[in-house]
Amino acid sequence: MTDVLLATRNPGKLREYESLLEGLPFRWHLLTDIGLDMEVEETGETFEENARLKALAYSRASDLPTLADDSGLAVVALGGAPGVRSARYAGPGASDEDRYRLLLRNLEGVPDGKRAARFVCVAAFALPNGSLATAEGTVEGRILHGPRGDGGFGYDPVFYVNEMGCTMAELVTADKNRVSHRGRALVALRPEIVRLLGLG
């Protein structure tokens, strides 16, 4: 078994990653499991820059292979916003609902045909020696005028997934993992993880 750090404190995210990378001989650790309380500032202007920053910094600090990601929502009518600031869109301490309600307010008056959006995720896998691989996943959709569905988190209730005909929050877990931006990024990254670790 290979000890691997997932650069998050969120057990829900760990369950998602365990499912998406099932079959790899990993013993997963969260930041809290190893007592790593440092914060890596997301100073990058792109999802890839932020994912790389986090993966490399946490891998060096923990001396463990580390998987990190950066993801968010890009809305065409808002010039790509909230983008890399998706989690900070409504300011510190804001809830998921606060963020998507602000998004809806900022899109008031924008017709259905101009509410195109995409979820983007870049996943990065780093080794303590600085070796690194990244992969991107996207899912296309549009922003509805109000929330639908009880699942997911973040902007999922207002993001309509074109290919599925429902919001991200209305998808069952298996379907979400299959079509989500994070799921697609990890499918693309998996062979690179195998290569970096020499799991052949």
CYANA upper distance limits for C-alpha pairs under 8 A (distance plus 0.5 A):
  1 MET  CA     25 PRO  CA      5.48
  1 MET  CA     26 PHE  CA      5.85
  1 MET  CA     27 ARG  CA      6.61
  2 THR  CA     25 PRO  CA      6.61
  2 THR  CA     26 PHE  CA      5.30
  2 THR  CA     27 ARG  CA      6.29
  3 ASP  CA     26 PHE  CA      6.36
  3 ASP  CA     27 ARG  CA      5.24
  3 ASP  CA     28 TRP  CA      6.56
  3 ASP  CA     29 HIS  CA      7.74
  3 ASP  CA     64 LEU  CA      7.35
  3 ASP  CA     65 PRO  CA      7.80
  4 VAL  CA     26 PHE  CA      6.77
  4 VAL  CA     27 ARG  CA      6.58
  4 VAL  CA     28 TRP  CA      5.61
  4 VAL  CA     29 HIS  CA      6.63
  4 VAL  CA     64 LEU  CA      6.51
  4 VAL  CA     65 PRO  CA      5.67
  4 VAL  CA     66 THR  CA      6.24
  4 VAL  CA     67 LEU  CA      7.96
  5 LEU  CA     28 TRP  CA      6.45
  5 LEU  CA     29 HIS  CA      5.29
  5 LEU  CA     30 LEU  CA      6.43
  5 LEU  CA     31 LEU  CA      7.58
  5 LEU  CA     59 SER  CA      8.15
  5 LEU  CA     64 LEU  CA      6.73
  5 LEU  CA     65 PRO  CA      6.69
  5 LEU  CA     66 THR  CA      5.12
  5 LEU  CA     67 LEU  CA      6.78
  6 LEU  CA     14 LEU  CA      7.68
  6 LEU  CA     28 TRP  CA      7.34
  6 LEU  CA     29 HIS  CA      6.54
  6 LEU  CA     30 LEU  CA      5.83
  6 LEU  CA     31 LEU  CA      7.50
  6 LEU  CA     66 THR  CA      6.34
  6 LEU  CA     67 LEU  CA      5.52
  6 LEU  CA     68 ALA  CA      6.72
  7 ALA  CA     30 LEU  CA      6.96
  7 ALA  CA     31 LEU  CA      6.55
  7 ALA  CA     54 LYS  CA      7.80
  7 ALA  CA     55 ALA  CA      7.61
  7 ALA  CA     58 TYR  CA      7.40
  7 ALA  CA     66 THR  CA      7.22
  7 ALA  CA     67 LEU  CA      6.59
  7 ALA  CA     68 ALA  CA      5.58
  7 ALA  CA     69 ASP  CA      8.41
  8 THR  CA     13 LYS  CA      8.07
  8 THR  CA     14 LEU  CA      8.44
  8 THR  CA     30 LEU  CA      6.40
  8 THR  CA     31 LEU  CA      6.37
  8 THR  CA     68 ALA  CA      8.16
  9 ARG  CA     30 LEU  CA      6.20
  9 ARG  CA     31 LEU  CA      6.10
  9 ARG  CA     32 THR  CA      6.42
 10 ASN  CA     14 LEU  CA      7.11
 10 ASN  CA     30 LEU  CA      8.18
 11 PRO  CA     15 ARG  CA      6.88
 11 PRO  CA     30 LEU  CA      8.20
 12 GLY  CA     16 GLU  CA      6.95
 13 LYS  CA     17 TYR  CA      6.74
 14 LEU  CA     18 GLU  CA      6.55
 14 LEU  CA     30 LEU  CA      8.11
 15 ARG  CA     19 SER  CA      6.76
 16 GLU  CA     20 LEU  CA      6.71
 16 GLU  CA    177 ASN  CA      8.20
 17 TYR  CA     21 LEU  CA      6.44
 18 GLU  CA     22 GLU  CA      6.14
 20 LEU  CA    177 ASN  CA      7.50
 20 LEU  CA    183 GLY  CA      6.95
 20 LEU  CA    186 LEU  CA      7.47
 20 LEU  CA    187 VAL  CA      8.07
 21 LEU  CA    186 LEU  CA      7.89
 21 LEU  CA    187 VAL  CA      8.44
 21 LEU  CA    190 ARG  CA      7.74
 29 HIS  CA     33 ASP  CA      6.28
 29 HIS  CA     34 ILE  CA      7.55
 30 LEU  CA     34 ILE  CA      7.43
 31 LEU  CA     35 GLY  CA      6.73
 31 LEU  CA     36 LEU  CA      5.71
 31 LEU  CA     37 ASP  CA      7.48
 32 THR  CA     36 LEU  CA      6.62
 32 THR  CA     37 ASP  CA      7.66
 36 LEU  CA     62 SER  CA      8.00
 40 VAL  CA     53 LEU  CA      7.96
 40 VAL  CA     54 LYS  CA      6.48
 40 VAL  CA     57 ALA  CA      7.62
 40 VAL  CA     58 TYR  CA      8.43
 42 GLU  CA     50 ASN  CA      5.85
 42 GLU  CA     53 LEU  CA      7.88
 42 GLU  CA     54 LYS  CA      8.22
 43 THR  CA     50 ASN  CA      7.24
 44 GLY  CA     48 GLU  CA      8.44
 44 GLY  CA     49 GLU  CA      5.45
 44 GLY  CA     50 ASN  CA      5.50
 44 GLY  CA     53 LEU  CA      8.42
 45 GLU  CA     49 GLU  CA      7.24
 45 GLU  CA     50 ASN  CA      8.08
 45 GLU  CA     84 VAL  CA      7.46
 46 THR  CA     50 ASN  CA      7.01
 46 THR  CA     84 VAL  CA      6.79
 47 PHE  CA     51 ALA  CA      6.64
 47 PHE  CA     70 ASP  CA      5.74
 47 PHE  CA     71 SER  CA      6.68
 47 PHE  CA     72 GLY  CA      8.42
 47 PHE  CA     84 VAL  CA      6.47
 47 PHE  CA    120 VAL  CA      8.35
 47 PHE  CA    121 CYS  CA      7.47
 47 PHE  CA    122 VAL  CA      6.42
 48 GLU  CA     52 ARG  CA      6.57
 48 GLU  CA     70 ASP  CA      7.54
 48 GLU  CA    122 VAL  CA      6.01
 48 GLU  CA    123 ALA  CA      8.16
 48 GLU  CA    124 ALA  CA      8.34
 48 GLU  CA    134 THR  CA      8.00
 49 GLU  CA     53 LEU  CA      6.63
 50 ASN  CA     54 LYS  CA      6.75
 50 ASN  CA     69 ASP  CA      8.22
 50 ASN  CA     70 ASP  CA      6.60
 51 ALA  CA     55 ALA  CA      6.63
 51 ALA  CA     68 ALA  CA      6.28
 51 ALA  CA     69 ASP  CA      5.21
 51 ALA  CA     70 ASP  CA      5.48
 51 ALA  CA    122 VAL  CA      6.87
 51 ALA  CA    123 ALA  CA      6.70
 51 ALA  CA    124 ALA  CA      6.09
 52 ARG  CA     56 LEU  CA      6.52
 52 ARG  CA     68 ALA  CA      8.14
 52 ARG  CA     69 ASP  CA      8.48
 52 ARG  CA    124 ALA  CA      6.26
 52 ARG  CA    125 PHE  CA      8.48
 52 ARG  CA    126 ALA  CA      8.42
 52 ARG  CA    132 LEU  CA      8.31
 52 ARG  CA    134 THR  CA      8.10
 53 LEU  CA     57 ALA  CA      6.54
 54 LYS  CA     58 TYR  CA      6.46
 54 LYS  CA     68 ALA  CA      6.61
 54 LYS  CA     69 ASP  CA      8.19
 55 ALA  CA     59 SER  CA      6.45
 55 ALA  CA     66 THR  CA      6.11
 55 ALA  CA     67 LEU  CA      6.33
 55 ALA  CA     68 ALA  CA      5.49
 55 ALA  CA     69 ASP  CA      8.21
 55 ALA  CA    124 ALA  CA      6.53
 55 ALA  CA    125 PHE  CA      6.61
 55 ALA  CA    126 ALA  CA      5.94
 56 LEU  CA     60 ARG  CA      6.65
 56 LEU  CA     66 THR  CA      8.06
 56 LEU  CA    126 ALA  CA      6.05
 56 LEU  CA    127 LEU  CA      7.78
 56 LEU  CA    128 PRO  CA      7.76
 56 LEU  CA    130 GLY  CA      7.05
 56 LEU  CA    132 LEU  CA      8.18
 57 ALA  CA     61 ALA  CA      6.67
 58 TYR  CA     62 SER  CA      6.43
 58 TYR  CA     66 THR  CA      7.21
 59 SER  CA     63 ASP  CA      5.91
 59 SER  CA     64 LEU  CA      5.71
 59 SER  CA     65 PRO  CA      6.19
 59 SER  CA     66 THR  CA      5.62
 59 SER  CA    126 ALA  CA      6.79
 59 SER  CA    127 LEU  CA      6.50
 59 SER  CA    128 PRO  CA      5.56
 60 ARG  CA     64 LEU  CA      7.79
 60 ARG  CA    127 LEU  CA      8.17
 60 ARG  CA    128 PRO  CA      5.27
 60 ARG  CA    129 ASN  CA      8.10
 60 ARG  CA    130 GLY  CA      8.39
 63 ASP  CA    127 LEU  CA      8.38
 63 ASP  CA    128 PRO  CA      5.84
 64 LEU  CA    127 LEU  CA      7.17
 64 LEU  CA    128 PRO  CA      6.69
 65 PRO  CA    125 PHE  CA      7.65
 65 PRO  CA    126 ALA  CA      6.20
 65 PRO  CA    127 LEU  CA      5.02
 65 PRO  CA    128 PRO  CA      6.86
 66 THR  CA    125 PHE  CA      6.11
 66 THR  CA    126 ALA  CA      5.79
 66 THR  CA    127 LEU  CA      7.00
 67 LEU  CA    123 ALA  CA      7.64
 67 LEU  CA    124 ALA  CA      6.26
 67 LEU  CA    125 PHE  CA      5.02
 67 LEU  CA    126 ALA  CA      7.10
 68 ALA  CA    123 ALA  CA      6.34
 68 ALA  CA    124 ALA  CA      5.84
 68 ALA  CA    125 PHE  CA      7.01
 69 ASP  CA    121 CYS  CA      7.29
 69 ASP  CA    122 VAL  CA      6.05
 69 ASP  CA    123 ALA  CA      4.70
 69 ASP  CA    124 ALA  CA      6.38
 70 ASP  CA     84 VAL  CA      8.21
 70 ASP  CA    121 CYS  CA      6.28
 70 ASP  CA    122 VAL  CA      6.06
 70 ASP  CA    123 ALA  CA      7.16
 71 SER  CA     84 VAL  CA      7.52
 71 SER  CA     86 SER  CA      8.47
 71 SER  CA    119 PHE  CA      7.84
 71 SER  CA    120 VAL  CA      5.92
 71 SER  CA    121 CYS  CA      4.60
 71 SER  CA    122 VAL  CA      6.79
 71 SER  CA    182 ARG  CA      8.28
 72 GLY  CA     82 PRO  CA      7.93
 72 GLY  CA     83 GLY  CA      6.03
 72 GLY  CA     84 VAL  CA      6.50
 72 GLY  CA     85 ARG  CA      7.97
 72 GLY  CA     86 SER  CA      5.74
 72 GLY  CA     87 ALA  CA      7.90
 72 GLY  CA    119 PHE  CA      6.28
 72 GLY  CA    120 VAL  CA      6.09
 72 GLY  CA    121 CYS  CA      7.16
 73 LEU  CA     80 GLY  CA      8.37
 73 LEU  CA     81 ALA  CA      7.68
 73 LEU  CA     82 PRO  CA      6.62
 73 LEU  CA     83 GLY  CA      5.81
 73 LEU  CA     84 VAL  CA      8.35
 73 LEU  CA     86 SER  CA      6.70
 73 LEU  CA    117 ALA  CA      7.56
 73 LEU  CA    118 ARG  CA      6.39
 73 LEU  CA    119 PHE  CA      5.11
 73 LEU  CA    120 VAL  CA      6.81
 73 LEU  CA    155 TYR  CA      8.23
 74 ALA  CA     78 LEU  CA      8.46
 74 ALA  CA     79 GLY  CA      8.35
 74 ALA  CA     80 GLY  CA      4.88
 74 ALA  CA     81 ALA  CA      5.74
 74 ALA  CA     82 PRO  CA      6.45
 74 ALA  CA     83 GLY  CA      5.41
 74 ALA  CA    117 ALA  CA      6.07
 74 ALA  CA    118 ARG  CA      5.91
 74 ALA  CA    119 PHE  CA      6.84
 74 ALA  CA    120 VAL  CA      7.94
 75 VAL  CA     79 GLY  CA      7.05
 75 VAL  CA     80 GLY  CA      5.31
 75 VAL  CA     81 ALA  CA      6.16
 75 VAL  CA     82 PRO  CA      7.65
 75 VAL  CA     83 GLY  CA      8.37
 75 VAL  CA    115 ARG  CA      7.61
 75 VAL  CA    116 ALA  CA      6.74
 75 VAL  CA    117 ALA  CA      4.78
 75 VAL  CA    118 ARG  CA      7.13
 76 VAL  CA     80 GLY  CA      5.74
 76 VAL  CA     81 ALA  CA      8.20
 76 VAL  CA    114 LYS  CA      8.22
 76 VAL  CA    115 ARG  CA      7.46
 76 VAL  CA    116 ALA  CA      6.31
 76 VAL  CA    117 ALA  CA      6.29
 77 ALA  CA    107 LEU  CA      8.28
 77 ALA  CA    110 VAL  CA      8.44
 77 ALA  CA    114 LYS  CA      7.03
 77 ALA  CA    115 ARG  CA      6.84
 77 ALA  CA    116 ALA  CA      7.85
 78 LEU  CA     82 PRO  CA      8.20
 78 LEU  CA    107 LEU  CA      8.44
 81 ALA  CA     85 ARG  CA      8.17
 81 ALA  CA     86 SER  CA      8.11
 82 PRO  CA     86 SER  CA      5.26
 82 PRO  CA     89 TYR  CA      6.69
 85 ARG  CA     89 TYR  CA      6.09
 87 ALA  CA     99 ARG  CA      8.36
 87 ALA  CA    154 GLY  CA      8.45
 88 ARG  CA     92 PRO  CA      6.93
 88 ARG  CA     94 ALA  CA      8.34
 89 TYR  CA     99 ARG  CA      6.64
 90 ALA  CA     94 ALA  CA      6.32
 90 ALA  CA     98 ASP  CA      7.03
 90 ALA  CA     99 ARG  CA      5.70
 90 ALA  CA    102 LEU  CA      7.31
 94 ALA  CA     98 ASP  CA      6.20
 94 ALA  CA     99 ARG  CA      7.27
 95 SER  CA     99 ARG  CA      6.93
 96 ASP  CA    100 TYR  CA      6.92
 96 ASP  CA    153 PHE  CA      7.37
 96 ASP  CA    154 GLY  CA      5.34
 96 ASP  CA    155 TYR  CA      7.47
 97 GLU  CA    101 ARG  CA      6.40
 97 GLU  CA    154 GLY  CA      7.92
 97 GLU  CA    155 TYR  CA      8.47
 98 ASP  CA    102 LEU  CA      6.68
 99 ARG  CA    103 LEU  CA      6.79
 99 ARG  CA    154 GLY  CA      8.11
 99 ARG  CA    155 TYR  CA      8.00
100 TYR  CA    104 LEU  CA      6.67
100 TYR  CA    154 GLY  CA      7.85
100 TYR  CA    155 TYR  CA      6.11
100 TYR  CA    158 VAL  CA      7.69
101 ARG  CA    105 ARG  CA      6.74
102 LEU  CA    106 ASN  CA      6.70
103 LEU  CA    107 LEU  CA      6.83
104 LEU  CA    108 GLU  CA      6.75
104 LEU  CA    145 HIS  CA      7.06
104 LEU  CA    146 GLY  CA      7.88
107 LEU  CA    115 ARG  CA      8.38
110 VAL  CA    114 LYS  CA      6.86
110 VAL  CA    115 ARG  CA      7.23
111 PRO  CA    115 ARG  CA      7.19
112 ASP  CA    142 ARG  CA      8.43
112 ASP  CA    144 LEU  CA      8.09
115 ARG  CA    142 ARG  CA      5.71
115 ARG  CA    143 ILE  CA      5.95
115 ARG  CA    144 LEU  CA      8.17
116 ALA  CA    140 GLU  CA      8.25
116 ALA  CA    141 GLY  CA      6.42
116 ALA  CA    142 ARG  CA      4.70
116 ALA  CA    143 ILE  CA      7.08
117 ALA  CA    140 GLU  CA      6.76
117 ALA  CA    141 GLY  CA      5.79
117 ALA  CA    142 ARG  CA      5.34
117 ALA  CA    143 ILE  CA      7.07
117 ALA  CA    159 PHE  CA      8.42
118 ARG  CA    138 THR  CA      7.05
118 ARG  CA    139 VAL  CA      6.03
118 ARG  CA    140 GLU  CA      5.04
118 ARG  CA    141 GLY  CA      6.19
118 ARG  CA    142 ARG  CA      7.82
119 PHE  CA    138 THR  CA      6.01
119 PHE  CA    139 VAL  CA      5.85
119 PHE  CA    140 GLU  CA      7.23
119 PHE  CA    181 HIS  CA      6.54
120 VAL  CA    136 GLU  CA      7.70
120 VAL  CA    137 GLY  CA      6.41
120 VAL  CA    138 THR  CA      5.08
120 VAL  CA    139 VAL  CA      7.38
120 VAL  CA    181 HIS  CA      6.11
120 VAL  CA    182 ARG  CA      8.20
121 CYS  CA    136 GLU  CA      6.14
121 CYS  CA    137 GLY  CA      5.79
121 CYS  CA    138 THR  CA      6.92
121 CYS  CA    181 HIS  CA      5.89
121 CYS  CA    182 ARG  CA      5.89
121 CYS  CA    185 ALA  CA      6.86
122 VAL  CA    134 THR  CA      7.18
122 VAL  CA    135 ALA  CA      6.08
122 VAL  CA    136 GLU  CA      4.84
122 VAL  CA    137 GLY  CA      6.93
122 VAL  CA    182 ARG  CA      8.05
122 VAL  CA    185 ALA  CA      6.70
123 ALA  CA    134 THR  CA      6.05
123 ALA  CA    135 ALA  CA      6.04
123 ALA  CA    136 GLU  CA      6.96
123 ALA  CA    182 ARG  CA      8.06
123 ALA  CA    185 ALA  CA      6.49
123 ALA  CA    186 LEU  CA      7.14
123 ALA  CA    189 LEU  CA      7.70
124 ALA  CA    132 LEU  CA      7.45
124 ALA  CA    133 ALA  CA      6.20
124 ALA  CA    134 THR  CA      4.81
124 ALA  CA    135 ALA  CA      7.24
124 ALA  CA    189 LEU  CA      8.31
125 PHE  CA    132 LEU  CA      6.14
125 PHE  CA    133 ALA  CA      5.92
125 PHE  CA    134 THR  CA      6.93
125 PHE  CA    193 ILE  CA      7.18
126 ALA  CA    130 GLY  CA      6.91
126 ALA  CA    131 SER  CA      6.17
126 ALA  CA    132 LEU  CA      4.89
126 ALA  CA    133 ALA  CA      7.18
127 LEU  CA    131 SER  CA      5.77
127 LEU  CA    132 LEU  CA      7.00
127 LEU  CA    196 LEU  CA      8.46
131 SER  CA    196 LEU  CA      8.05
132 LEU  CA    196 LEU  CA      8.43
133 ALA  CA    189 LEU  CA      7.86
133 ALA  CA    192 GLU  CA      6.86
133 ALA  CA    193 ILE  CA      7.93
134 THR  CA    189 LEU  CA      6.91
135 ALA  CA    185 ALA  CA      5.85
135 ALA  CA    186 LEU  CA      7.71
135 ALA  CA    188 ALA  CA      6.38
135 ALA  CA    189 LEU  CA      5.76
136 GLU  CA    181 HIS  CA      8.26
136 GLU  CA    184 ARG  CA      7.87
136 GLU  CA    185 ALA  CA      5.19
136 GLU  CA    188 ALA  CA      7.92
137 GLY  CA    180 SER  CA      8.26
137 GLY  CA    181 HIS  CA      4.99
137 GLY  CA    182 ARG  CA      6.64
137 GLY  CA    183 GLY  CA      7.79
137 GLY  CA    184 ARG  CA      5.21
137 GLY  CA    185 ALA  CA      4.56
137 GLY  CA    186 LEU  CA      8.28
137 GLY  CA    188 ALA  CA      8.32
138 THR  CA    180 SER  CA      7.72
138 THR  CA    181 HIS  CA      4.89
138 THR  CA    182 ARG  CA      8.28
138 THR  CA    184 ARG  CA      7.55
138 THR  CA    185 ALA  CA      8.17
139 VAL  CA    161 VAL  CA      7.82
139 VAL  CA    179 VAL  CA      7.49
139 VAL  CA    180 SER  CA      6.65
139 VAL  CA    181 HIS  CA      5.86
140 GLU  CA    161 VAL  CA      6.85
140 GLU  CA    162 ASN  CA      6.88
141 GLY  CA    159 PHE  CA      6.96
141 GLY  CA    160 TYR  CA      5.77
141 GLY  CA    161 VAL  CA      5.09
141 GLY  CA    162 ASN  CA      5.43
142 ARG  CA    159 PHE  CA      6.33
142 ARG  CA    160 TYR  CA      5.78
142 ARG  CA    161 VAL  CA      7.51
142 ARG  CA    162 ASN  CA      7.90
143 ILE  CA    158 VAL  CA      6.03
143 ILE  CA    159 PHE  CA      5.45
143 ILE  CA    160 TYR  CA      6.60
144 LEU  CA    158 VAL  CA      5.73
144 LEU  CA    159 PHE  CA      6.93
144 LEU  CA    160 TYR  CA      7.03
145 HIS  CA    158 VAL  CA      7.76
146 GLY  CA    157 PRO  CA      8.41
146 GLY  CA    158 VAL  CA      6.51
147 PRO  CA    157 PRO  CA      5.15
147 PRO  CA    158 VAL  CA      5.16
148 ARG  CA    157 PRO  CA      5.49
148 ARG  CA    158 VAL  CA      6.92
148 ARG  CA    167 THR  CA      6.99
148 ARG  CA    169 ALA  CA      7.30
148 ARG  CA    170 GLU  CA      7.43
149 GLY  CA    157 PRO  CA      6.21
149 GLY  CA    167 THR  CA      7.42
149 GLY  CA    168 MET  CA      8.38
149 GLY  CA    169 ALA  CA      5.24
149 GLY  CA    170 GLU  CA      4.99
150 ASP  CA    157 PRO  CA      7.78
150 ASP  CA    169 ALA  CA      6.20
150 ASP  CA    170 GLU  CA      7.04
151 GLY  CA    156 ASP  CA      8.28
151 GLY  CA    157 PRO  CA      8.18
151 GLY  CA    168 MET  CA      8.18
151 GLY  CA    169 ALA  CA      4.79
151 GLY  CA    170 GLU  CA      6.54
151 GLY  CA    171 LEU  CA      7.69
151 GLY  CA    172 VAL  CA      8.27
152 GLY  CA    156 ASP  CA      6.29
152 GLY  CA    157 PRO  CA      7.97
152 GLY  CA    168 MET  CA      7.31
152 GLY  CA    169 ALA  CA      5.34
153 PHE  CA    157 PRO  CA      8.03
153 PHE  CA    169 ALA  CA      7.78
155 TYR  CA    159 PHE  CA      6.78
156 ASP  CA    167 THR  CA      7.04
156 ASP  CA    168 MET  CA      5.25
156 ASP  CA    169 ALA  CA      5.39
157 PRO  CA    167 THR  CA      6.45
157 PRO  CA    168 MET  CA      6.77
157 PRO  CA    169 ALA  CA      5.30
157 PRO  CA    170 GLU  CA      8.01
158 VAL  CA    167 THR  CA      6.98
158 VAL  CA    168 MET  CA      8.33
158 VAL  CA    169 ALA  CA      8.47
159 PHE  CA    167 THR  CA      5.76
159 PHE  CA    168 MET  CA      6.46
159 PHE  CA    169 ALA  CA      8.44
160 TYR  CA    165 GLY  CA      7.50
160 TYR  CA    166 CYS  CA      5.91
160 TYR  CA    167 THR  CA      4.52
160 TYR  CA    168 MET  CA      6.84
161 VAL  CA    165 GLY  CA      6.48
161 VAL  CA    166 CYS  CA      6.23
161 VAL  CA    167 THR  CA      6.02
161 VAL  CA    168 MET  CA      6.73
162 ASN  CA    166 CYS  CA      7.89
166 CYS  CA    170 GLU  CA      6.70
166 CYS  CA    171 LEU  CA      7.78
167 THR  CA    171 LEU  CA      7.42
168 MET  CA    176 LYS  CA      7.42
171 LEU  CA    175 ASP  CA      6.54
171 LEU  CA    176 LYS  CA      6.15
172 VAL  CA    176 LYS  CA      6.66
173 THR  CA    177 ASN  CA      6.58
174 ALA  CA    178 ARG  CA      6.81
175 ASP  CA    179 VAL  CA      6.81
176 LYS  CA    180 SER  CA      5.87
176 LYS  CA    183 GLY  CA      8.41
177 ASN  CA    182 ARG  CA      8.06
177 ASN  CA    183 GLY  CA      5.60
178 ARG  CA    183 GLY  CA      6.43
178 ARG  CA    184 ARG  CA      7.68
179 VAL  CA    183 GLY  CA      7.03
179 VAL  CA    184 ARG  CA      7.21
180 SER  CA    184 ARG  CA      6.71
181 HIS  CA    185 ALA  CA      6.63
182 ARG  CA    186 LEU  CA      6.74
183 GLY  CA    187 VAL  CA      6.73
184 ARG  CA    188 ALA  CA      6.80
185 ALA  CA    189 LEU  CA      6.61
186 LEU  CA    190 ARG  CA      6.30
187 VAL  CA    191 PRO  CA      8.46
188 ALA  CA    192 GLU  CA      8.40
189 LEU  CA    193 ILE  CA      6.80
190 ARG  CA    194 VAL  CA      6.84
191 PRO  CA    195 ARG  CA      6.66
192 GLU  CA    196 LEU  CA      6.58
193 ILE  CA    197 LEU  CA      6.67
194 VAL  CA    198 GLY  CA      6.46
194 VAL  CA    199 LEU  CA      5.54
194 VAL  CA    200 GLY  CA      6.63
195 ARG  CA    199 LEU  CA      6.91
195 ARG  CA    200 GLY  CA      6.83
